[in-house]
Amino acid sequence: MRQQWQELDVLGLGYQSQKALTMLGLLYAQQTMFDQFIPIAKAMGTSAWQRITILAGAAEKHQRYDLALGLYEACLRPGMHEDYLRKEYEKLSHRIQELTEKR
């Protein structure tokens, strides 16, 4: 799937490439391939918020809080959903802080 995503991108098929990237992210989340989360978040950027929140949710579910925060940090750059993703990052940061204070 990674190869197909890259081939679509090289061919200039942006929409199809983004769809493949989303599917690849979902695969990584379902298979808990945590080592792939940050690189794919960098590739995803802020063009679609759902795929980042899905990855962050998977990391948070497995108590990989640094990874969940790192996903937002990796994807955040100017783009369509930058503001929303920054807000989600702040919410996550506050949730994690509350959890650690309770311990």
N, C-alpha and C positions, 0 to 999 in steps of 0.2 A: 504494500500500500504506500509505503514511503517513496518508493521508486516511481509509482504512478503519480503521486502528488508532484514530485520534482519534474517528471516528464511533462505533465500538464502545464506547469509553470514555464518551462522552457519553450513550450509551444505557444505561449501567450494566451492560454485559455484560463484567464483569471477566475471566472466564476467556478468553473469545474475544478480548478486547482484549490480554491478555497473550500469547496465541498469536500474534496479529498482530504484536506488538512483537518477539517472538522471531524471526519470519520476516523482519521488516524488518532486524533486526540481522544475520541470516545473509546477507541480500542485500548489506548494506553491507560485510560481511567478504569475501564472494566477489568483489565489484566493487572492492575496496580503496578504498572511499569514506571515506578517513581523516578527512576534515573532519566527517563525521557520527558518528564513534565516541563522542566525549565527550558530545554532547547525548543520544544514545540511551542511553549508560551511566547518565546522570543519571536518565533516565526509567525505566530498568530497576531501579535500586536493587539490593537484595540478595535479592529474592524468588526468583530462580533463578540459581544459580551458573554453570551451563554456558554460558549465553549471554555472560556477561562473560569467562569464560576463553577462549571461542572468539574474541572480538574482541581480547583481549590477545594471544592466540597469533598472530593474523594480523598485528598490529602488530609483535610481536617477530620474526616470520619475515622481515619487511621491514626489520628493524633500526631500527624506529621506537620505541626504548626509552622515550623520554620519554612518548610517546603510550600505550604499554602500561601504564606506571605511572599515568599520568593517568586511564586507564579505571577502575582500582581506586579511585583517589582520588575520582573523580566518583560512583561508585556507592555507596561505603561510607557507610552510615547504619544505624541499628538496623533489624534485619529478620531473616528466617528463616535466611539463610546468611551473616550478617555475619562470624562467627568464621572460617568456612572461607575466605571471600574475603580476609580480613585475612591469613591464613596464606599464601594464594597470592600476595598482594602482597609479603609478606616474602620468599618463595622467589624471586620474579621480581627483586626488588631485589638479592638476593644474587647471582643469576646475572649480572645486568647489571654489578654491581661486579666480579665475577671476570673478566668479559670485558674490561672497561676496564683492569683491572690488568695483563692479559696483553699489552695493546697497547703 
